[in-house]
Amino acid sequence: MNKLLYLLFLSTVFISIIACNKEMKFNTSSNIMLEFSLDTLRFDTVFTELGSATQFFKVYNRNDQSIKISKISVGGGENSNFRINVDGLAGNEANEIIVFPNDSIYVFGEVTVDPDQPLSISPFVINDEIIFETNGNTQSITLEAWGQNANYFPNRWFKNGEAAFSCNGGEILWDDPKPYVIYGRIEIRECTLRIPAGTRIHVHGGLGKQEFDDFPDSIRVFNTGLLAIHPTASILVEGTQDNPVIIQGDRLEDSFQEADGQWFGIYLEQGSKGNHFENATIKNGLFGIFADSAAELSLKNTQIYTSSGSGLIALHANISAENCLFYNNGNRGVQLGYGGDYDFTYCTIASFGVDAPALSLSNGICDDPLCTTGRVYRLNAAFDNSIIYGSRRDEISLSDFTGGDTPNAFNYNFENCIVRVDDLTSEMEFPDFFDFCDPCINARPDSVLFVSPSDNDYTLDTLSIAEGRAVPIFGIFSDLNGELRDPNNPDIGCFEYSPK
């Protein structure tokens, strides 16, 4: 009997030794990958006062051998709002963490936020990451929390969401003194979205993805941070000179102030009417405003800049713009395609260091990438007392899809404008351009216009050729900055010269 017990004891020890050897035999392949129970650790607490929240996730080793994670750390280090605890080990860095075969470990994350701190310390959305280094591979989990007190629209869980909002012909008023943060892709329907003076709007952008239940292998990837206005809706932005409305990204660190492509843009859907922006600034998007077919839009004292694409895009739309500035966009400042009706007065469209013209006009749209077929809609475009200038030889692009064979299909007119064109007036292009740009000044590369385009200062230089060259237009008595225009000899562009 004692022999039998002794043999059983030896067998148990032997099996344990084998099991331990298996567990302690590490997989050192550089192809090894960890698995996680999620890809983003979100902290959903509403931070109305100084406080913290804790969440957790699991890290899986799906292999038959142990894995040694050489380092788990928070990207922001000790300065991060986030802290971690790895299987009981507290601190923002853990080393030599072993995960046994087909086993897992817990990682706890905690965030502390004071919503009353300055935006530079506690922005609207606080991001960081937990970095895992294994056998030379690096993987990460995103950390995300909400910092500042704000109106999150529609809510803070909507990063990849798409939703429509309606008020049955009524009005949505964004007049809270706290900022509004748009999260996801939202559409306004059967409503007027009214945004009064001084309202601050920040848009959280990025890439979202949607999985389809009926097609498990199908994933749609899209840009988030979109404000869309349905044909049954309109948007009224009612800023003032002293309290403009600013619509921008939600990253407010200095390094992101002039960063483009942070959110998608404002989309006026086909047929949307009554849209008006006054004393507004729109920046940091993939585009500023896109006015689709038959949409109506009026802009007054509005700036659109730092878009990764075009600042203002219109297809077969109806747009009027007064005292507006378009600059520092990655593509065209103003892109007007597939015809439509456009009227720009006292505007400045500037483009420097970009391989695209400041302004493009066309009366057609292509149906395929090679443009073997297309559609035409007549164009009426008028520019008065405006500047279209930049660093290219041609800052205006014209495209008549009819080849000039259809009367009244491609109508454009520039009066008392400063332009920059060269090849555009060749025999193969539009040799009669200056018949429709009269009187105009065709500025040279060395012409003096602005104070400092490199510093995004488009006010007029002391020696600017724009001074005193405009014609007074009744009803427009001041410029973009509220400076009174000369009643007899005003200046061309959105700014009237003002001695510093």
C-alpha positions as CSV (number, residue, x, y, z in Angstrom):
1,M,0.0,0.0,0.0
2,N,2.8,2.4,0.9
3,K,4.6,1.5,-2.4
4,L,1.4,2.3,-4.3
5,L,1.1,5.7,-2.6
6,Y,4.7,6.4,-3.2
7,L,4.4,5.6,-7.0
8,L,1.3,7.8,-7.2
9,F,3.2,10.7,-5.5
10,L,6.1,10.3,-8.0
11,S,3.7,10.3,-10.9
12,T,2.0,13.5,-9.7
13,V,5.4,15.2,-9.3
14,F,6.5,14.0,-12.7
15,I,3.4,15.3,-14.4
16,S,3.8,18.6,-12.6
17,I,7.3,18.9,-13.7
18,I,6.3,18.3,-17.3
19,A,3.5,20.8,-17.0
20,C,5.8,23.4,-15.5
21,N,8.4,22.8,-18.2
22,K,5.7,23.3,-20.8
23,E,4.6,26.5,-19.2
24,M,8.1,27.9,-18.8
25,K,9.1,27.1,-22.3
26,F,8.7,30.5,-24.0
27,N,7.6,31.1,-27.5
28,T,10.2,33.6,-28.8
29,S,9.0,33.9,-32.4
30,S,8.9,37.4,-33.7
31,N,5.5,36.6,-35.3
32,I,3.8,36.0,-32.0
33,M,0.8,38.2,-31.4
34,L,-1.3,38.9,-28.3
35,E,-5.0,39.0,-28.4
36,F,-7.1,41.5,-26.5
37,S,-10.7,41.6,-25.3
38,L,-11.1,45.1,-26.8
39,D,-9.3,47.6,-29.0
40,T,-10.2,50.7,-27.1
41,L,-10.5,51.2,-23.3
42,R,-13.2,53.9,-22.9
43,F,-14.0,55.7,-19.7
44,D,-17.7,56.7,-19.9
45,T,-17.9,58.7,-16.7
46,V,-19.3,62.2,-17.0
47,F,-16.5,64.3,-15.4
48,T,-18.5,67.1,-13.8
49,E,-16.0,67.4,-11.0
50,L,-12.6,66.1,-10.1
51,G,-12.8,62.4,-10.2
52,S,-11.5,59.1,-11.5
53,A,-12.8,55.9,-13.2
54,T,-11.4,52.4,-13.6
55,Q,-11.9,49.9,-16.4
56,F,-10.2,46.7,-17.4
57,F,-9.6,44.3,-20.3
58,K,-7.9,40.9,-20.8
59,V,-4.8,40.0,-22.6
60,Y,-4.8,36.5,-24.1
61,N,-2.1,34.1,-25.0
62,R,-3.7,31.7,-27.5
63,N,-0.5,29.6,-27.9
64,D,0.6,26.3,-26.5
65,Q,3.8,27.9,-25.0
66,S,4.3,30.7,-22.5
67,I,4.9,34.2,-23.7
68,K,7.0,36.8,-22.0
69,I,5.9,40.4,-22.6
70,S,9.0,42.4,-22.2
71,K,7.2,45.7,-21.4
72,I,3.7,47.1,-20.9
73,S,3.6,50.8,-20.7
74,V,1.4,53.9,-21.0
75,G,2.5,56.0,-24.0
76,G,2.3,59.3,-22.1
77,G,4.4,57.9,-19.2
78,E,4.2,59.5,-15.8
79,N,2.6,62.7,-17.3
80,S,-0.4,60.8,-18.6
81,N,-3.9,61.2,-17.1
82,F,-4.0,57.4,-17.3
83,R,-2.5,54.8,-15.0
84,I,-2.4,51.0,-15.3
85,N,-2.3,47.9,-13.1
86,V,-1.0,44.7,-14.7
87,D,-2.1,41.6,-12.8
88,G,-1.6,43.4,-9.5
89,L,1.5,45.4,-10.4
90,A,0.7,49.1,-10.2
91,G,2.5,51.8,-12.2
92,N,2.7,53.1,-15.7
93,E,5.2,50.5,-16.7
94,A,5.5,46.7,-16.1
95,N,8.3,44.5,-17.3
96,E,8.8,40.8,-18.0
97,I,5.2,39.8,-17.7
98,I,4.6,36.1,-18.2
99,V,1.3,34.8,-19.7
100,F,1.0,31.0,-19.6
101,P,-0.2,28.8,-22.5
102,N,-3.9,29.4,-23.4
103,D,-4.2,31.7,-20.4
104,S,-4.8,35.4,-19.9
105,I,-4.0,38.3,-17.6
106,Y,-6.0,41.4,-16.5
107,V,-4.9,44.9,-17.2
108,F,-6.7,47.6,-15.2
109,G,-6.8,51.2,-16.4
110,E,-7.6,54.3,-14.4
111,V,-8.0,57.9,-15.4
112,T,-8.2,61.1,-13.3
113,V,-9.6,64.2,-14.8
114,D,-10.3,67.7,-13.6
115,P,-12.9,69.2,-16.0
116,D,-12.3,72.7,-14.8
117,Q,-8.6,72.7,-15.8
118,P,-7.5,74.7,-18.9
119,L,-8.1,73.0,-22.3
120,S,-4.4,72.6,-22.8
121,I,-4.3,70.3,-19.8
122,S,-7.8,68.7,-19.9
123,P,-9.1,68.8,-23.5
124,F,-12.5,67.5,-24.5
125,V,-11.3,64.0,-25.4
126,I,-8.2,62.7,-23.7
127,N,-6.3,60.0,-25.6
128,D,-3.3,57.8,-24.9
129,E,-2.4,54.2,-25.4
130,I,-1.1,51.1,-23.6
131,I,1.9,49.7,-25.5
132,F,2.8,46.0,-25.4
133,E,6.3,44.9,-26.5
134,T,6.6,41.2,-27.2
135,N,9.5,39.5,-29.0
136,G,10.2,42.7,-30.8
137,N,6.6,43.2,-31.8
138,T,4.6,46.3,-30.7
139,Q,0.9,46.2,-30.2
140,S,-1.3,48.8,-28.5
141,I,-4.7,49.5,-26.9
142,T,-6.2,52.9,-27.2
143,L,-7.2,54.8,-24.1
144,E,-10.0,57.3,-24.3
145,A,-11.7,59.5,-21.8
146,W,-13.7,62.7,-21.7
147,G,-12.2,65.7,-19.9
148,Q,-13.8,69.1,-20.2
149,N,-17.4,69.8,-19.3
150,A,-19.2,70.0,-22.7
151,N,-22.3,69.1,-24.6
152,Y,-21.4,65.9,-26.3
153,F,-23.7,65.6,-29.3
154,P,-25.4,63.1,-29.5
155,N,-23.4,61.5,-26.7
156,R,-19.9,60.3,-25.7
157,W,-20.4,56.7,-26.9
158,F,-20.9,57.6,-30.5
159,K,-17.5,57.6,-32.0
160,N,-18.4,55.2,-34.8
161,G,-22.1,56.0,-34.9
162,E,-24.4,57.5,-37.4
163,A,-27.7,59.1,-36.3
164,A,-30.4,61.5,-37.6
165,F,-32.1,64.1,-35.4
166,S,-35.5,65.7,-36.1
167,C,-37.7,68.3,-34.4
168,N,-40.7,68.1,-36.8
169,G,-40.1,71.5,-38.4
170,G,-39.0,73.2,-35.2
171,E,-35.6,74.4,-34.1
172,I,-32.6,73.0,-32.4
173,L,-30.8,75.8,-30.6
174,W,-27.1,75.4,-29.5
175,D,-26.8,78.2,-27.1
176,D,-25.3,76.6,-24.0
177,P,-22.2,78.5,-22.8
178,K,-20.4,75.1,-22.6
179,P,-18.8,74.0,-25.9
180,Y,-20.5,71.4,-28.1
181,V,-18.5,68.4,-29.2
182,I,-19.9,66.5,-32.2
183,Y,-19.1,62.8,-31.9
184,G,-19.7,60.5,-34.9
185,R,-21.7,61.3,-38.0
186,I,-24.9,63.2,-37.4
187,E,-27.7,64.4,-39.7
188,I,-30.2,67.2,-39.0
189,R,-33.7,66.5,-40.5
190,E,-36.9,68.6,-40.5
191,C,-35.2,71.2,-38.3
192,T,-33.4,74.5,-38.3
193,L,-30.1,74.1,-36.5
194,R,-29.5,77.6,-35.0
195,I,-26.1,78.4,-33.7
196,P,-26.0,81.9,-32.0
197,A,-23.0,84.2,-31.5
198,G,-20.1,82.9,-29.4
199,T,-21.0,79.2,-29.6
200,R,-17.9,77.0,-29.7
201,I,-18.2,73.7,-31.7
202,H,-15.5,71.0,-31.7
203,V,-15.7,67.9,-33.9
204,H,-14.1,64.6,-32.9
205,G,-12.9,62.9,-36.1
206,G,-11.0,59.8,-37.1
207,L,-11.8,56.6,-38.9
208,G,-14.8,54.5,-37.9
209,K,-15.8,51.0,-38.9
210,Q,-19.1,49.2,-39.2
211,E,-19.5,45.4,-39.2
212,F,-22.6,43.9,-40.9
213,D,-24.4,41.1,-39.0
214,D,-25.6,39.4,-42.2
215,F,-22.1,39.6,-43.7
216,P,-19.6,38.9,-40.9
217,D,-16.5,39.4,-43.2
218,S,-17.8,42.8,-44.5
219,I,-16.6,45.9,-42.8
220,R,-17.3,49.5,-43.9
221,V,-14.6,52.0,-43.0
222,F,-15.6,55.7,-43.0
223,N,-14.5,59.1,-41.8
224,T,-16.2,60.3,-38.6
225,G,-16.9,63.9,-37.5
226,L,-19.6,64.8,-40.0
227,L,-22.4,67.3,-39.7
228,A,-24.9,66.8,-42.5
229,I,-28.0,69.0,-43.2
230,H,-30.9,67.1,-44.8
231,P,-32.9,68.6,-47.6
232,T,-35.7,69.2,-45.1
233,A,-33.4,71.1,-42.8
234,S,-31.2,74.1,-42.6
235,I,-28.3,75.5,-40.6
236,L,-28.1,79.2,-39.4
237,V,-24.8,80.3,-37.9
238,E,-25.2,83.7,-36.4
239,G,-21.9,84.9,-35.2
240,T,-21.1,88.6,-34.6
241,Q,-17.9,90.6,-35.1
242,D,-17.1,90.4,-31.3
243,N,-18.4,86.8,-30.8
244,P,-17.8,84.7,-33.9
245,V,-18.9,81.1,-34.1
246,I,-15.8,78.7,-34.4
247,I,-16.1,75.2,-35.8
248,Q,-12.9,73.2,-35.5
249,G,-11.4,69.9,-34.4
250,D,-11.4,68.9,-30.7
251,R,-7.6,68.7,-30.3
252,L,-6.8,72.1,-28.9
253,E,-3.1,71.8,-28.2
254,D,-1.0,74.4,-30.0
255,S,0.4,71.9,-32.4
256,F,-3.1,71.0,-33.6
257,Q,-4.4,74.5,-34.2
258,E,-3.3,74.6,-37.8
259,A,-3.4,70.8,-38.4
260,D,-5.7,69.8,-41.3
261,G,-7.9,66.7,-41.7
262,Q,-9.0,66.3,-38.1
263,W,-12.7,65.8,-38.9
264,F,-14.8,65.2,-42.0
265,G,-16.7,68.5,-42.7
266,I,-20.1,70.1,-43.1
267,Y,-22.3,68.6,-45.8
268,L,-25.3,70.4,-47.2
269,E,-27.3,67.6,-48.8
270,Q,-29.0,67.9,-52.2
271,G,-31.7,70.5,-52.1
272,S,-31.0,71.9,-48.6
273,K,-32.3,75.5,-48.5
274,G,-31.8,78.5,-46.2
275,N,-28.3,77.8,-45.0
276,H,-26.4,80.8,-43.7
277,F,-23.1,81.4,-42.1
278,E,-22.1,84.8,-40.7
279,N,-19.0,85.7,-38.7
280,A,-17.9,82.1,-38.7
281,T,-14.6,80.2,-38.8
282,I,-14.5,76.7,-40.1
283,K,-11.1,74.9,-39.9
284,N,-9.2,71.6,-39.5
285,G,-11.6,69.4,-41.7
286,L,-11.1,67.2,-44.7
287,F,-13.1,69.9,-46.3
288,G,-14.9,73.0,-44.9
289,I,-18.4,73.0,-46.5
290,F,-19.7,70.7,-49.3
291,A,-22.9,72.1,-50.9
292,D,-24.4,69.3,-53.0
293,S,-26.8,69.6,-55.9
294,A,-29.3,72.4,-55.7
295,A,-28.3,73.3,-52.1
296,E,-28.4,76.9,-51.1
297,L,-25.8,78.7,-49.0
298,S,-24.9,82.2,-48.1
299,L,-21.6,83.2,-46.4
300,K,-20.8,86.5,-44.9
301,N,-17.6,87.4,-43.0
302,T,-16.7,83.8,-42.9
303,Q,-13.2,82.1,-43.0
304,I,-12.6,78.6,-44.2
305,Y,-9.0,77.3,-43.9
306,T,-6.7,74.5,-42.9
307,S,-8.7,71.8,-44.8
308,S,-6.8,68.8,-46.1
309,G,-8.9,69.0,-49.3
310,S,-10.8,72.0,-50.7
311,G,-12.2,74.6,-48.4
312,L,-15.5,75.2,-50.1
313,I,-16.9,72.6,-52.6
314,A,-20.1,73.0,-54.6
315,L,-21.8,70.9,-57.2
316,H,-24.7,72.4,-59.1
317,A,-25.4,74.6,-56.1
318,N,-26.5,78.2,-55.3
319,I,-23.9,80.2,-53.3
320,S,-23.4,83.8,-52.4
321,A,-20.3,84.9,-50.4
322,E,-19.4,88.4,-49.0
323,N,-16.2,89.4,-47.2
324,C,-15.0,85.8,-47.0
325,L,-11.5,84.4,-46.8
326,F,-10.3,81.0,-48.0
327,Y,-6.7,80.0,-47.5
328,N,-4.2,77.3,-46.5
329,N,-6.3,74.5,-47.9
330,G,-4.7,71.3,-49.2
331,N,-6.5,71.4,-52.5
332,R,-8.6,74.3,-54.0
333,G,-9.7,77.1,-51.9
334,V,-13.0,77.2,-53.7
335,Q,-14.1,74.4,-56.0
336,L,-17.3,75.0,-58.0
337,G,-18.3,72.1,-60.3
338,Y,-21.2,70.8,-62.3
339,G,-22.5,74.3,-62.9
340,G,-24.7,76.3,-60.6
341,D,-25.2,79.9,-59.6
342,Y,-22.4,81.7,-57.7
343,D,-21.8,85.3,-56.5
344,F,-18.6,86.2,-54.7
345,T,-18.1,89.8,-53.5
346,Y,-15.1,91.3,-51.6
347,C,-13.6,87.8,-51.2
348,T,-10.0,86.6,-50.9
349,I,-9.1,83.1,-52.2
350,A,-5.4,82.5,-51.5
351,S,-3.3,79.4,-52.2
352,F,0.4,79.1,-51.5
353,G,2.5,76.0,-51.7
354,V,-0.3,73.8,-53.1
355,D,-0.3,72.0,-56.4
356,A,-3.9,73.0,-57.1
357,P,-5.5,76.3,-58.2
358,A,-7.1,78.6,-55.7
359,L,-10.3,78.6,-57.7
360,S,-11.8,76.1,-60.2
361,L,-15.0,76.4,-62.2
362,S,-16.6,73.8,-64.4
363,N,-20.1,73.1,-65.8
364,G,-19.8,69.3,-65.9
365,I,-19.2,66.2,-63.9
366,C,-17.5,63.0,-65.0
367,D,-19.3,59.6,-64.8
368,D,-16.1,57.5,-64.8
369,P,-12.4,58.0,-63.8
370,L,-11.3,58.6,-67.4
371,C,-14.2,61.0,-68.0
372,T,-15.2,59.3,-71.2
373,T,-18.8,60.3,-70.4
374,G,-20.2,63.1,-68.3
375,R,-23.1,65.4,-67.5
376,V,-23.5,69.1,-68.1
377,Y,-25.3,71.8,-66.2
378,R,-25.0,75.5,-67.0
379,L,-22.7,77.7,-64.9
380,N,-23.2,81.3,-63.8
381,A,-20.3,82.6,-61.7
382,A,-19.6,86.2,-60.8
383,F,-16.7,87.6,-58.9
384,D,-16.5,91.3,-57.8
385,N,-13.8,93.1,-55.9
386,S,-12.1,89.8,-55.2
387,I,-8.6,88.4,-55.0
388,I,-7.7,85.0,-56.5
389,Y,-4.0,84.7,-56.0
390,G,-1.2,82.3,-54.9
391,S,2.1,80.7,-55.8
392,R,1.1,78.8,-59.0
393,R,1.3,80.3,-62.5
394,D,-2.4,79.7,-62.9
395,E,-4.6,80.2,-59.8
396,I,-7.8,79.9,-61.8
397,S,-8.9,76.7,-63.6
398,L,-11.8,76.7,-66.1
399,S,-13.4,73.6,-67.6
400,D,-16.2,73.9,-70.1
401,F,-17.6,70.4,-70.8
402,T,-19.4,71.6,-73.9
403,G,-16.1,72.8,-75.5
404,G,-17.7,76.2,-76.0
405,D,-20.3,74.8,-78.4
406,T,-23.3,75.4,-76.2
407,P,-24.4,79.0,-75.7
408,N,-24.9,80.2,-72.1
409,A,-23.6,76.9,-70.7
410,F,-20.4,78.4,-69.2
411,N,-20.8,81.9,-68.0
412,Y,-18.2,83.6,-65.8
413,N,-17.4,87.2,-65.0
414,F,-14.7,88.9,-63.0
415,E,-14.9,92.6,-62.3
416,N,-12.4,94.8,-60.4
417,C,-10.5,91.6,-59.4
418,I,-6.9,90.7,-58.9
419,V,-6.1,87.3,-60.4
420,R,-3.0,85.3,-61.3
421,V,-3.2,83.5,-64.7
422,D,-0.7,82.5,-67.4
423,D,-1.2,79.4,-69.4
424,L,-5.0,79.7,-68.9
425,T,-5.0,82.4,-71.6
426,S,-3.2,80.3,-74.2
427,E,-4.8,79.4,-77.6
428,M,-5.5,75.9,-76.3
429,E,-7.2,77.1,-73.2
430,F,-9.2,80.4,-72.8
431,P,-7.5,83.1,-74.9
432,D,-10.5,85.4,-74.4
433,F,-10.4,85.1,-70.6
434,F,-9.7,88.8,-70.1
435,D,-12.8,89.7,-72.1
436,F,-14.7,88.3,-69.1
437,C,-12.2,89.6,-66.5
438,D,-12.5,93.3,-67.0
439,P,-11.3,95.4,-65.4
440,C,-8.8,93.0,-63.7
441,I,-5.2,93.1,-62.5
442,N,-3.1,90.1,-63.5
443,A,-0.7,90.0,-60.6
444,R,2.9,88.8,-61.1
445,P,4.9,86.5,-58.7
446,D,6.6,89.6,-57.2
447,S,3.4,91.6,-56.8
448,V,2.9,93.0,-53.3
449,L,-0.5,92.0,-51.9
450,F,-0.5,90.6,-48.4
451,V,1.4,91.3,-45.2
452,S,2.7,87.7,-44.8
453,P,1.2,84.6,-46.5
454,S,3.8,82.4,-44.8
455,D,2.3,83.5,-41.4
456,N,-1.3,83.2,-42.7
457,D,-1.7,87.0,-42.6
458,Y,-3.8,88.0,-45.6
459,T,-4.4,91.6,-44.5
460,L,-3.1,94.1,-47.1
461,D,0.5,95.3,-47.1
462,T,1.2,99.0,-47.0
463,L,2.2,98.8,-50.7
464,S,-0.5,96.4,-51.8
465,I,-1.7,96.6,-55.3
466,A,-5.2,96.0,-54.0
467,E,-5.5,99.3,-52.3
468,G,-8.1,101.7,-53.7
469,R,-8.8,99.5,-56.8
470,A,-12.3,98.3,-55.9
471,V,-15.7,99.8,-56.8
472,P,-18.1,100.7,-53.9
473,I,-21.0,98.3,-53.6
474,F,-24.1,99.6,-51.8
475,G,-24.9,97.7,-48.6
476,I,-21.3,96.5,-47.9
477,F,-19.7,99.2,-45.7
478,S,-17.2,97.2,-43.7
479,D,-14.7,94.4,-44.2
480,L,-14.1,90.9,-42.6
481,N,-12.6,92.6,-39.6
482,G,-15.3,95.1,-39.2
483,E,-13.1,97.9,-40.6
484,L,-15.1,100.6,-42.5
485,R,-14.4,100.6,-46.2
486,D,-13.5,103.7,-48.1
487,P,-16.8,105.0,-49.5
488,N,-15.2,106.1,-52.7
489,N,-12.1,104.0,-53.4
490,P,-12.4,100.8,-51.3
491,D,-9.8,98.0,-51.5
492,I,-10.1,94.7,-53.3
493,G,-10.4,91.6,-51.2
494,C,-11.9,90.7,-47.9
495,F,-9.7,93.2,-46.0
496,E,-9.6,97.0,-46.2
497,Y,-6.1,98.3,-45.6
498,S,-5.7,99.5,-42.0
499,P,-2.4,101.0,-40.7
500,K,-1.1,99.0,-37.8
